[in-house]
Amino acid sequence: MLVQRLSSSGVVTLKRVTLDANSAATFRVRLQHGRSRLRVVMPTSQTAPGYITGTSNVVTVLH
């Protein structure tokens, strides 16, 4: 999975995360002070055969 930050200039990948056997992951990312808009993307290259890319909703975080 890719943890991404959305900005006015585009999308920046902050971290690549691997799911465990229970499809769970724990991770930390460093954020700039202020408002950050984040999303998680599961690219087709990491999905099982027959599945397509998945994208989470965008979450706004104040730091």
C-alpha positions as CSV (number, residue, x, y, z in Angstrom):
1,M,0.0,0.0,0.0
2,L,1.1,3.6,-0.6
3,V,0.4,6.3,1.9
4,Q,0.1,9.6,0.0
5,R,-0.1,13.3,0.8
6,L,-2.2,15.4,-1.6
7,S,-1.0,19.0,-2.2
8,S,-1.7,21.8,-4.6
9,S,1.3,20.7,-6.7
10,G,0.3,17.0,-6.9
11,V,0.5,13.7,-5.0
12,V,3.5,12.7,-2.9
13,T,4.1,9.1,-1.7
14,L,5.1,9.3,2.0
15,K,5.5,5.6,2.7
16,R,5.1,2.1,1.3
17,V,3.4,-0.2,3.8
18,T,3.0,-4.0,3.6
19,L,0.0,-5.7,5.1
20,D,0.4,-8.7,7.4
21,A,-1.4,-12.1,7.2
22,N,-4.5,-10.4,8.8
23,S,-4.6,-7.6,6.2
24,A,-3.5,-5.1,8.9
25,A,-0.7,-2.6,9.1
26,T,0.7,-0.3,11.6
27,F,2.9,2.6,10.5
28,R,4.0,6.2,11.3
29,V,4.5,9.1,8.9
30,R,6.1,12.5,9.5
31,L,3.9,15.3,8.6
32,Q,4.6,19.0,8.1
33,H,3.0,21.4,10.6
34,G,-0.4,22.6,9.5
35,R,-3.0,20.8,7.4
36,S,-2.2,17.6,5.5
37,R,-4.6,15.7,3.2
38,L,-3.8,12.0,3.2
39,R,-5.0,8.9,1.4
40,V,-4.0,5.2,1.0
41,V,-3.7,3.5,-2.4
42,M,-3.5,-0.3,-3.1
43,P,-2.0,-0.5,-6.5
44,T,-2.9,-3.3,-8.9
45,S,0.6,-4.7,-8.6
46,Q,-0.1,-5.5,-5.0
47,T,-3.6,-6.9,-5.3
48,A,-4.7,-10.5,-5.9
49,P,-5.5,-11.5,-9.5
50,G,-8.8,-10.2,-10.6
51,Y,-8.8,-7.1,-8.4
52,I,-8.2,-3.5,-9.4
53,T,-6.5,-0.5,-7.8
54,G,-8.2,0.7,-4.6
55,T,-8.1,4.2,-3.2
56,S,-9.3,5.3,0.2
57,N,-11.2,8.5,1.0
58,V,-9.0,11.6,1.6
59,V,-8.5,12.4,5.3
60,T,-7.5,15.8,6.5
61,V,-5.1,15.9,9.5
62,L,-4.2,19.0,11.5
63,H,-0.7,18.8,13.0
